Amino acid sequence: MGEIRRLSKEEELDLWQRLEACREERAELEEGCEKAFLLDREIEAIQNKLVKSNLRLVISVAKKYYNSGVPFIDIIDEGNIGLIEAVKRFEYRKGFKFSTYGVWWIKQSIVKEISSKKHIVRFPMHIARLIKKSVQISKYLNQKLNREPTIEEIAKEMKIDRKILSSITMFTRAIYNSDIIYKDSNDDINSYNINSAIEDKDFPFPYQQVFTNSLQETLTEALETLNEKERIVIISRFGLYGKEPKTLEDTGRELNITRERVRQLQIKALKKLADIDLSKELKNFLCEQ
């Protein structure tokens, strides 16, 4: 990618104009004549140049589907197919930006490829472990009590918050109700084949989001032990409450302090939180953000 020179607006416009002129001339010619053959080669050469100069669009879109369960190289290949189709169809005289038009075709091609396969939705390992443990504890209590255990009983046995367990229960029920196939990988529940869901970091899987929200509710209580600046730093740096994680520099600008000061506040705040009796799940949540 770094070796491919990006065309200037003027250079790209010139190529679109040449491409349209070649297409119009080619449409007037009969198949088989030498002029038609030469124009076909020129059209192909111009299209290839336009495709190469816009490959960055494919990378940009493909990154959003990195965790879709489809190999990234396959996603790139499908994105390239979409880009080629966009170049073939684009009409510059209509006044649209090619980047906008191209992204649409790239995305359509990638989504179609992902949707045509069985998808794997992956979850953070601490969530996977809790799902597995909740199922095991439920079976154990069922045998011990000779009845279905309540959420409170399972939560007590697992030593976790009831709200967190409720989220897990919702998720595991959805697994069975949706005919989701469990895939064992090194004895950890870390992936499920799902025929109708694609993981996209912009649109988190609903039950994963509920689980995360439960942890954030617990975290809110812990954050009350910090002073105002420390809270802002932790929320900003870890991207809590639906916000995007920020760099040390961006957080520093928000608080009008230096990058180094932000780093110091973050270390101090995390040490305070480490001294609190946080649940193991909450600590894992902080570590994975």
N, C-alpha and C positions, 0 to 999 in steps of 0.2 A: 504493500500500500504506500509506503513512504517513497518508493521509487517512481510512482506514477504522478506526473505533474498535473496539478489541477488547472484546468483551462480558465482563462479570464472570461468575463461576461461577453466581451467582444468576440473572442475566439469561439466561444460556444455558440453565440448567435450566428456567426459566419458559417459554422458547421450545419446548423439547422437550416439555414437558407440554402446552402449547397445541397443538402439532403433532399429538401423539398423540390428544388429545381431538377435534380436527377430523377426523382420519382415521377414528376410530371412528364419529363421527356421520355422516360422508360414506358410510361403508360400508353404512349402513342406508337410504340414500336411493336412489331410482331415478334413472336418467340423464334429463337434460332438464329437471328441475324447477328453479325459481329458487334454492331453498335449496342444492341441489347445486352450482349454478354459483358461488354466493357462497363456499361452502366450498372449492371448487377454487382460487379466486383467493386465499383466505386461506392455504391450504396452500402455494401457490406463493410467496406473499410471505414466509411464515415460513422456508421452505426457502432462499430467496434471501438472507435476512438471516443465516441460519446459515452458508451458503456464504461470503458476504463476510467474516464475522468469523473464518473459518478459512483464508483464503487464504494466510496465513503458512506453513501446513503444506505447501502446494504448492511454494512457493519453497524451503523447507527441503529437500524431497525432490528437487526438480528440479535443484538445484545439484550433486548427486552425479552427475548424468548430463550435465553441461555439455559434456564432451568425448566424447560418444557418437557424434558424427558427424551427429546430427540437429539442425536449427536449434533454438536454445534456446526461441524463441517457440512452436515446435511441441510441445516438451516441456512447457512451461507449459500450453498448451491441453489436452493429454492429461491432465495432472495435475488440471486443473480439472474435466474430465469424470469422473475418478475420485472427486474430492471431492463432486461433485453426486450420484453414485451412492451414495457413503457416507452422505450426508445422507438420501437416500431410504430407505435400508435400516436405518439405525441405530435400535436399540431401547434407550432410555436405562434402562428398568427392569431390564435384565439386569446392570447395575452396572459395565459397562466404561466406560473413559474414551473420549470421542469421538476425541481426538487419536490414540490408539493404533489405533482402528478405522479412522479416516480415512486415516492414513498408509499402512496396508496397501492400501486401495483405490486411493490415489493412485499408489503404487509399481507395483501391478499394471497400471494403465492406461498408465503411462509405459513400462514394460518391454515390454508388448505392442506398443506403437507402434514402439519402437525395433527390436524383433525382426521386425516386419513389413517392414522396409526393409533395403536393403543398407547395411551399416555401414562407416564409415571409422574405422580405428584409427590415430591419429596418434602419431608418436614424436618425441622431441627431435631437432633438426636434426643434432646431431653424430653421433647414432646413424644417422640416415638417410644422412649422407655416408659413414660407414664401411661401411655395407651396400653402397652403390653402388660405393665404391672397391674393396671386397673382390671384388665380381663382376668388375670391370674388370681387376684385377690377376690374378685367377684365369684369365681368358681370355687375357691377355697371356702369362703363364707357360706356359699350355697350348700356345700356338703356338710359343713360344721353345724349350721343352723337348721338344715333341712327345709330351707325356704329361700326365696330371693332376698338378698340383703338390701337394705336401704342405702341411699347415697351417703347418709350420715355414718352408717356403720363401715362402709368401704373407705370413706375419707378418714375416719378415725384409725382404721387399720393401716392405711397408707401414710398417715401423719401428714396430710396435706389439707389445704383449705377446701371447704365444701364447694365454693363457687368454681374453683379450678376443676374439681372432679366433675361438676355438672357439665362443664364445657367438654371434658373428655368423653363423658357419657353420651352427650349429643353426637359427638363425632363417631364413636364406635357404633352407635345405632344406625347412623347414616351409612356406615360401611356395609352392614348387613342388609339394610333396606335397599341399597343401590346396587347390590350384587357386585361390590368391589372385591377384586381378587387380591388376597394377601400374598405378598411376595417376600419370602424369608431371605434375608441377607445377613450373614454372620450373626444369626440369632437375634438380630435387632429389627424391630418394626420400623423401617425407615423409608418404605416406599409402597405405593399401592397403584395397581393398574386401573385406570379409570377411563372409560370410553367416552365420557362427555365433559371432562374437565381438563383445563390446561392451566398450569401454574404460571402466573404472570406477576412479577413483583409489584406491578401497579394495581393489580386486582387480587389481593390475597385470598386464599381459600377460606370460605366463611367460618368454618369451625376453628381454623388456625387463628383467625382474627378474634373470635370470641375468647379463645384461650389467652391470646396476647392481652386482650382488654382486661381479663381477670387478673393477670399478673400486674398490669399497670395500675389497677385499683389498689392492689396490695402495696405496690411501690409508692403510691401517693402518700400513704401513711408513713412510710420510711423517710420520704423526702421532707416531711415536717420536722425532722431532727436537724436539718441543714439550715444555714442562714440563707438569705435571699440570693446572694451572688452564687453560692454553691449550688443552689437549686437550679438557677438559670443555666449554669454551666453544664450540669448533668443532663438536664432536659434538652439543651441545645446539642451537646456532643453526642448523645445517644439517640437523638431523634424520637423522644418520647411523645405520647399523646398525639400521634399522627403527623408529627413534624418530620421534615427531612433532617438527617444528621448533618451537623455543620463542622467545618474544619476549625482548628484552633484559631486561625486568622479571622474567620467570619464571626466566631463567638466573641473574640476580642473586640472586633469592631462594634458588635452589638452592645457590649458592656463598656466600651471606651477604655479598654485596658490592653496590655501587651499580650502577645502570643504565649510568652513564657509564664505570665501571671495566670492565664487561663489554665495552662498545664498544671501549675502548682495548686490551683483551686480544685481542679479535677482530682488530683491525687489525694488531697486533703479530704474531699467529700467522699471519695470511694473508701478511704480508711474509716471514716465515720460509719458508713453503711456496713462495712465489714464487721464492725463491732456490734451491730444490731443483730438480733436473732432472726435473720431473714430465712425464709424457706429455701431449701436447696434449689427448687424450681426457679425462684426469683433470682437467685444468684446466677444460675445458668442463663436466665433471660438477659441479665445485664452483660454477662460475658459474651453473648452471641450478637449483641447489637452492634 
